[in-house]
Amino acid sequence: MSETTAGAVTLYRAWDVDDGLLYIGQTSNLKKRQAEHRRSSEWFARAVRWTTEEYPDREAALVAEAAAIAAERPEFNIGGQPPRPPTAEELAAAEARVNEWVEAQLANAPPLSAHQRNVIRNALAEPAEVSR
């Protein structure tokens, strides 16, 4: 797991030894959130692997979290369902903010060739697949 960019929010997934998805959450401080889960979550002892995705702000992470919970149905999220699935408009707005954030990150990155920038943009434009 890498350090989170200032202001960014991490969407995380906890997996068990059989690659079963236990939990999906979001936080601005993953180490602190893991410590909270360690103290209060019945599934924590089963978590052997964590995967993360970074989002530019809380709103984008919340939309991504709700969509992921609805699509992936982790064992321990409340009823396996988000309170409300995100609307198409919310998903589009979150995607636009993520794209703006990526462009800002690329603008501040060390010099990259046009080809390298295009590879990054194309990779980010493709729908993410969760490996199990």
C-alpha positions in Angstrom: 0.0 0.0 0.0 1.3 3.4 -0.9 1.1 6.7 0.9 -2.0 8.6 0.1 -1.7 12.0 -1.7 -2.6 14.9 0.4 -6.4 15.5 0.3 -7.0 12.2 -1.4 -9.3 9.5 0.0 -8.5 5.7 -0.2 -11.1 3.2 -1.1 -10.0 -0.2 0.4 -11.0 -3.8 0.2 -10.2 -6.5 2.7 -9.8 -10.1 1.4 -9.6 -13.4 3.2 -7.2 -16.3 2.6 -9.6 -17.8 -0.1 -9.8 -14.4 -1.9 -13.3 -13.8 -0.5 -14.2 -10.2 -0.3 -14.8 -9.3 3.4 -15.3 -5.6 3.4 -15.2 -2.4 1.3 -14.6 1.0 2.9 -13.1 4.4 2.4 -10.9 6.6 4.5 -8.4 9.5 4.5 -6.2 7.5 6.9 -5.9 3.8 6.2 -3.6 2.9 9.1 -6.0 4.5 11.6 -9.0 2.9 10.0 -7.4 -0.5 10.0 -6.6 0.0 13.8 -10.3 0.8 14.3 -11.3 -2.4 12.4 -8.8 -4.4 14.4 -10.6 -3.3 17.6 -14.3 -3.5 16.5 -14.8 -5.6 13.4 -15.5 -9.3 13.6 -14.0 -9.9 10.2 -10.6 -8.3 10.8 -8.8 -11.4 11.9 -9.8 -13.1 8.6 -8.3 -10.3 6.5 -5.0 -11.4 4.9 -4.8 -9.0 2.0 -5.9 -5.4 1.4 -6.2 -3.6 -1.9 -6.5 0.2 -2.3 -7.6 2.8 -4.9 -7.0 6.5 -4.4 -9.7 9.1 -5.1 -9.3 12.9 -5.2 -11.9 13.7 -2.6 -14.4 12.1 -0.1 -17.4 12.5 -2.5 -15.8 10.6 -5.3 -14.7 7.9 -2.9 -18.2 7.6 -1.4 -19.7 7.2 -4.9 -17.1 4.6 -5.8 -17.6 2.8 -2.5 -21.4 2.5 -3.0 -20.9 1.3 -6.5 -18.3 -1.3 -5.4 -20.5 -2.6 -2.6 -23.5 -2.9 -4.9 -21.5 -4.7 -7.6 -19.2 -6.9 -5.5 -21.3 -7.7 -2.4 -18.7 -8.0 0.3 -19.6 -10.4 3.2 -19.5 -7.9 6.0 -20.8 -4.5 4.7 -24.2 -3.8 6.2 -26.5 -6.3 4.5 -24.0 -6.3 1.6 -25.9 -3.3 0.2 -25.1 0.4 0.2 -27.8 2.7 1.6 -28.5 3.8 -2.0 -26.7 3.0 -5.2 -25.2 6.1 -6.9 -27.1 7.7 -9.7 -25.7 7.9 -13.2 -25.2 11.6 -12.7 -23.3 11.0 -9.5 -21.1 8.4 -11.2 -20.4 10.8 -14.1 -19.6 13.7 -11.8 -17.2 11.5 -9.7 -15.6 10.2 -12.9 -15.1 13.8 -14.1 -13.5 14.8 -10.7 -11.2 11.8 -10.9 -10.2 12.6 -14.4 -9.4 16.3 -13.4 -7.4 15.0 -10.4 -5.4 12.6 -12.6 -4.7 15.4 -15.1 -3.5 17.6 -12.2 -1.3 14.7 -10.9 0.2 14.2 -14.4 0.9 18.0 -14.7 2.9 17.8 -11.4 4.6 14.5 -12.3 8.3 14.3 -13.4 8.7 14.8 -17.1 6.9 12.1 -19.1 6.9 11.4 -22.8 3.7 11.9 -24.7 3.5 8.1 -25.1 3.9 7.6 -21.3 1.1 10.1 -20.6 -1.2 8.4 -23.1 -0.5 5.0 -21.6 -1.5 6.3 -18.2 -4.6 8.1 -19.5 -5.7 5.0 -21.4 -5.2 2.7 -18.4 -7.3 5.1 -16.3 -10.0 5.3 -18.9 -10.6 1.5 -19.0 -13.1 0.2 -16.4 -11.3 -1.3 -13.4 -11.6 -5.0 -12.8 -11.2 -6.4 -9.4 -9.0 -9.5 -9.3 -10.1 -12.3 -7.1 
